[in-house]
């Protein structure tokens, strides 16, 4: 156990490196090893995080599609937040699902602002290209339903948007003090959730993309990630580059 503790301490020391990528990787490795051995990192010092963590309901509807869940959860991760889904039954047949974002107030506002904007853009993208995509799919897979095409198209477009957001975030070492801070915030939120609630976290873990998803991925590249953070009132423009 002493060797494990020493290794974690070295990784935590490396997490203060001026090289942002190196710092983030070292911190992520320290967190992973500490979890494997049930070690409290905060007792080792080097990962203190003093900002207040809270929760906020940001979005309620009858149910969420997989691409929506993926969009909110992944964007939350980029800003050191976590998204949980809470189901509340209205009656035996109907239930409402609430996305709850955990993190600091400023981070939660950024996630809500960006994810809501991008969700609207993705729905507009499908509406714009629906006829063309359905026509192409009739030749490729004539028995595919419109529902399935829409589902896969939006999944592909969402994956493209998230990939672009991650590229922007990763290549800007000054975005919200860098990726190491995001990893640190994420760890602090994980601890808060463990101590306060039983989480049910959902991610879209679907496999290889079909044709309509590939069409969506190609079209999704045209969605502007920076625009929502240039609009007013934009929470902290510099947070994603």
C-alpha positions as CSV (number, residue, x, y, z in Angstrom):
1,X,0.0,0.0,0.0
2,X,2.9,2.4,0.7
3,X,4.1,1.9,-2.9
4,X,0.6,2.8,-4.2
5,X,0.5,5.8,-2.0
6,X,3.9,7.0,-3.2
7,X,2.9,6.5,-6.8
8,X,-0.3,8.6,-6.3
9,X,1.7,11.4,-4.6
10,X,4.1,11.5,-7.5
11,X,1.2,11.7,-9.9
12,X,-0.4,14.5,-7.9
13,X,2.9,16.4,-8.0
14,X,3.0,15.9,-11.7
15,X,-0.5,17.2,-12.0
16,X,0.8,20.7,-11.2
17,X,3.0,20.6,-14.4
18,X,3.0,23.6,-16.7
19,X,2.2,21.1,-19.5
20,X,-1.6,21.0,-19.4
21,X,-2.0,17.6,-21.1
22,X,0.6,16.0,-18.9
23,X,-1.0,17.5,-15.8
24,X,-4.5,16.3,-16.8
25,X,-3.2,12.8,-17.6
26,X,-1.3,12.6,-14.3
27,X,-4.3,13.7,-12.3
28,X,-6.7,11.3,-14.1
29,X,-4.2,8.4,-13.4
30,X,-4.0,9.4,-9.7
31,X,-7.8,9.4,-9.4
32,X,-8.1,6.0,-11.1
33,X,-5.5,4.3,-8.9
34,X,-6.9,5.9,-5.7
35,X,-10.4,4.5,-6.6
36,X,-9.0,1.1,-7.3
37,X,-7.4,1.0,-3.8
38,X,-10.1,2.9,-2.0
39,X,-7.8,5.8,-1.1
40,X,-9.1,9.3,-0.2
41,X,-7.0,11.6,-2.4
42,X,-8.0,14.7,-0.4
43,X,-6.1,13.2,2.7
44,X,-3.0,13.0,0.6
45,X,-3.2,16.7,-0.3
46,X,-2.7,18.1,-3.8
47,X,-6.3,17.8,-5.0
48,X,-8.0,20.4,-2.8
49,X,-11.1,21.9,-4.4
50,X,-12.9,24.5,-2.3
51,X,-15.7,25.7,-4.6
52,X,-19.2,24.9,-3.4
53,X,-20.9,22.0,-5.2
54,X,-24.6,22.0,-5.7
55,X,-27.4,20.5,-7.9
56,X,-29.8,22.1,-10.3
57,X,-32.7,20.7,-12.4
58,X,-32.2,22.0,-15.9
59,X,-34.5,20.1,-18.2
60,X,-37.8,18.1,-17.7
61,X,-39.8,16.2,-20.2
62,X,-41.6,12.8,-20.6
63,X,-38.5,11.0,-21.7
64,X,-35.1,11.6,-23.2
65,X,-33.6,10.2,-26.4
66,X,-30.2,8.6,-26.3
67,X,-28.6,11.4,-28.3
68,X,-29.9,14.0,-25.9
69,X,-28.6,12.1,-22.9
70,X,-25.2,11.8,-24.6
71,X,-25.1,15.5,-25.4
72,X,-25.8,16.7,-21.8
73,X,-23.6,14.1,-20.1
74,X,-20.5,14.6,-22.3
75,X,-20.7,18.4,-22.2
76,X,-21.1,18.2,-18.4
77,X,-17.9,16.1,-18.2
78,X,-16.0,18.8,-20.2
79,X,-16.8,21.3,-17.5
80,X,-16.2,19.2,-14.5
81,X,-19.9,18.5,-13.9
82,X,-22.0,15.3,-13.8
83,X,-25.5,14.7,-15.1
84,X,-27.9,12.3,-13.4
85,X,-31.4,11.4,-14.6
86,X,-34.2,11.3,-12.0
87,X,-37.5,9.6,-12.9
88,X,-40.7,10.7,-11.3
89,X,-43.9,8.8,-12.0
90,X,-47.0,10.9,-12.6
91,X,-49.2,7.8,-12.6
92,X,-48.7,4.1,-13.7
93,X,-48.4,4.9,-17.3
94,X,-46.6,8.3,-17.4
95,X,-43.3,9.5,-15.9
96,X,-41.2,12.7,-16.1
97,X,-37.5,12.6,-16.4
98,X,-35.3,15.4,-15.0
99,X,-31.7,16.0,-16.0
100,X,-29.9,17.1,-12.8
101,X,-26.5,18.8,-13.3
102,X,-24.1,18.6,-10.4
103,X,-21.3,21.0,-10.1
104,X,-20.5,24.7,-9.3
105,X,-23.1,27.3,-10.2
106,X,-21.0,28.8,-13.0
107,X,-20.2,25.4,-14.5
108,X,-23.8,24.3,-14.4
109,X,-25.0,27.4,-16.1
110,X,-22.4,26.9,-18.9
111,X,-23.5,23.3,-19.5
112,X,-27.2,24.2,-19.5
113,X,-26.6,27.1,-21.9
114,X,-24.4,25.2,-24.3
115,X,-26.3,21.9,-24.3
116,X,-29.7,23.6,-24.8
117,X,-28.4,25.6,-27.7
118,X,-26.8,22.6,-29.4
119,X,-29.8,20.5,-28.9
120,X,-31.9,23.1,-30.7
121,X,-29.3,23.2,-33.5
122,X,-29.3,19.4,-33.9
123,X,-33.1,19.3,-34.2
124,X,-33.0,22.1,-36.8
125,X,-30.4,20.2,-38.7
126,X,-32.6,17.1,-38.9
127,X,-35.6,19.2,-40.0
128,X,-33.5,20.8,-42.7
129,X,-32.0,17.6,-44.1
130,X,-34.8,15.2,-43.3
131,X,-36.2,14.8,-46.9
132,X,-32.7,14.3,-48.4
133,X,-31.6,11.7,-45.8
134,X,-34.9,9.7,-46.1
135,X,-34.5,9.6,-49.8
136,X,-30.9,8.3,-49.6
137,X,-31.9,5.7,-47.0
138,X,-34.7,4.4,-49.3
139,X,-32.0,3.2,-51.7
140,X,-29.6,1.9,-49.0
141,X,-32.1,0.3,-46.7
142,X,-35.7,0.5,-48.0
143,X,-37.3,-1.2,-44.9
144,X,-35.8,1.3,-42.4
145,X,-38.5,3.4,-40.6
146,X,-38.4,7.2,-40.4
147,X,-38.1,6.9,-36.6
148,X,-35.0,4.8,-36.9
149,X,-33.4,7.1,-39.5
150,X,-34.1,10.1,-37.3
151,X,-32.7,8.4,-34.2
152,X,-29.5,7.3,-35.9
153,X,-29.0,10.6,-37.8
154,X,-29.2,12.6,-34.6
155,X,-26.9,10.2,-32.8
156,X,-24.3,10.7,-35.5
157,X,-24.7,14.5,-35.6
158,X,-24.4,14.6,-31.8
159,X,-21.2,12.5,-31.9
160,X,-19.7,15.0,-34.5
161,X,-20.7,18.0,-32.4
162,X,-19.2,16.5,-29.2
163,X,-16.0,15.6,-31.1
164,X,-15.6,19.2,-32.3
165,X,-16.3,20.5,-28.8
166,X,-13.6,18.3,-27.3
167,X,-11.1,19.3,-29.9
168,X,-11.7,23.0,-29.2
169,X,-11.5,22.4,-25.5
170,X,-8.4,20.2,-25.6
171,X,-6.3,22.6,-27.7
172,X,-6.8,25.7,-25.6
173,X,-4.6,25.4,-22.6
174,X,-6.1,28.4,-21.0
175,X,-9.7,27.4,-21.1
176,X,-10.9,27.6,-17.5
177,X,-7.4,27.1,-16.2
178,X,-7.0,23.9,-18.4
179,X,-8.1,20.3,-18.4
180,X,-6.5,19.5,-15.1
181,X,-8.9,21.8,-13.3
182,X,-11.8,20.1,-15.1
183,X,-10.6,16.6,-13.9
184,X,-10.2,18.0,-10.4
185,X,-13.7,19.4,-10.4
186,X,-15.1,16.2,-11.7
187,X,-13.4,14.3,-8.9
188,X,-14.9,16.7,-6.4
189,X,-18.4,16.3,-7.8
190,X,-18.0,12.5,-7.8
191,X,-17.2,12.6,-4.1
192,X,-20.2,14.9,-3.4
193,X,-22.5,12.5,-5.3
194,X,-21.2,9.5,-3.4
195,X,-21.7,11.1,-0.1
196,X,-25.2,12.6,-0.8
197,X,-27.1,10.4,-3.3
198,X,-27.2,7.1,-5.1
199,X,-26.4,8.0,-8.7
200,X,-27.9,6.6,-11.8
201,X,-25.8,7.9,-14.6
202,X,-26.7,7.4,-18.2
203,X,-24.5,7.6,-21.3
204,X,-25.2,6.6,-24.9
205,X,-23.0,3.6,-25.4
206,X,-24.3,2.5,-28.8
207,X,-21.9,0.7,-31.2
208,X,-20.8,1.3,-34.7
209,X,-22.6,3.9,-36.8
210,X,-25.1,2.9,-39.6
211,X,-25.5,4.9,-42.8
212,X,-28.0,7.5,-41.4
213,X,-25.7,8.1,-38.4
214,X,-22.8,8.7,-40.8
215,X,-24.9,11.2,-42.7
216,X,-25.7,13.0,-39.4
217,X,-22.0,13.0,-38.4
218,X,-21.1,14.7,-41.7
219,X,-23.8,17.3,-41.4
220,X,-23.1,17.9,-37.7
221,X,-19.7,19.3,-38.6
222,X,-21.4,22.5,-39.8
223,X,-22.8,23.3,-36.3
224,X,-21.0,26.3,-34.7
225,X,-19.8,25.4,-31.2
226,X,-18.5,28.9,-30.4
227,X,-21.6,30.9,-31.3
228,X,-23.6,30.2,-28.1
229,X,-20.8,31.4,-26.0
230,X,-20.6,34.6,-28.0
231,X,-24.2,35.4,-27.4
232,X,-25.6,37.4,-24.5
233,X,-26.0,36.5,-21.7
234,X,-23.2,34.0,-22.3
235,X,-21.8,32.5,-19.1
236,X,-18.0,32.9,-19.3
237,X,-17.2,33.1,-23.0
238,X,-13.6,31.8,-22.7
239,X,-14.6,28.5,-21.1
240,X,-14.5,26.5,-24.3
241,X,-11.8,28.4,-26.2
